[in-house]
Amino acid sequence: MSENRTLEMVKLAKAALEDKKGQNIKIIDISKVSVLADYFIIADGSNPNQVQAMADSVEEALGNAGYPCRQIEGYGTANWILMDYGDIIIHAFNREDRLFYDLERIWRDGKFLEPEDMND
């Protein structure tokens, strides 16, 4: 997939998370350090219903744009919902599990994008 399409997916997912009041949204470019994906998007919510709503919002936004989700894990418990879109992977956490798993530390070799990096 082209870099422009991938960044479009990132922007759509970020907006969908923000729409459901996702907190501490981080975007990490892992393209240079992993073959798993190009970007991780990490966000947290305050309760299982909010975490599920965040995942639903992402799935709807990306689905409407023609980007189907390859796989979703963890939706039932909503402690950590992982959504695989190929080039991007979204992690929607409850706050406690996000702190426990600390993906930002694990993927610190990636490039953390700032909001201005997302502008066209």
N, C-alpha and C positions, 0 to 999 in steps of 0.2 A: 504494500500500500504506500502511496506517496506520503511524504512528510506533511504536505498541506492537509490531506485527508485525516492523517493521524492527529495533527494539531486541532482540526475541527472536532474530532471525537473528544479530545481532551477538554476543549472549551465547552462543548455541550454537556459533558459529564460534570464538569465543575459547576456550571450554571444549574444543573439539575440538583446537585447536592446542596448548593446555596439556597435553592428554592424551598427545600425542606429543612432549612436552618441547620445544615451540617456544620460542624465546628472544626476549627483547626485544619482546614483543607490544605494539604501539601501535595505538590506535584513534583515527582522525581523523574528525571530523564535517566533511565538505566540502560539506554541503548549501547553505551560504550563498555558496560560492565557485566552485561548479561544477555543471553539469547532468549530469555523468557518472554520479554516484551520490550517495547521502547519506553513506555511510561508507566509508573505507578501513580495512582491518585489515592490518597489516604484521607479519610475524614472520620469524625466520630459524632455520635448522638448521645442523648442523655438517657434513653430508654429503648427497649426492644421495638416498640411501635414506631418510634422515630427512625431507628436504624432501618427497619423494613420499608418505611415510607421513602427514605433516601434511596434505597436500592430500587424500589418501584419507579421512582422519578427518573433515575438514570436509565433504567430499562426502557421506559416509555420514550424518553427524549432521544436516545440513540436508536431505538427501534424505528421511531417515526422518521429518522434521518437515513434509514436504510442500513443500519449497523446492527445485525442480530448478535445477541449474547451467545457465546459458544458454550459457556457453562456457568452455573451459579452454585456456590457452596455455602452452607451455613444459614440459609434463609430462615429455617424453622426456629432455631434458637436465637438468632439475631444478635449473637455476641460478636461475631466477626463474619460478615458476608463478603465473600470474594466473588467478583464478577469478571469473567475472562472474555475480553473482546479482541483477543489476538495481540494487536499492537499496544493495547492499553489494558491494564488490570486495575480494577477499582476495589479498594478495601474499605468497607463501611463497618466501623467498630462501635461497640459501646465503649465508654471512656475508660473503664477499668481494664478491659482487655487490650485496648490500644496501648495503654501505659505498660502493661505486662509484656506484650510482644515487641514493642518498640521497633517497628519496622524502619523508622527513620535512622536509628543507630545502625541496624543491620545493613541498610542500603546507603550508608553515608558516602560511599565512593561514587554514587550517582550525582548528577547535577540537580540541585533543588532550584526549581523555576520560581521566579518572582512574578507577581501580577503583570508587571510591565513586559515580561518575556512573552506573555500571551497575546499581546497586541499585534495586529497585522502590520 
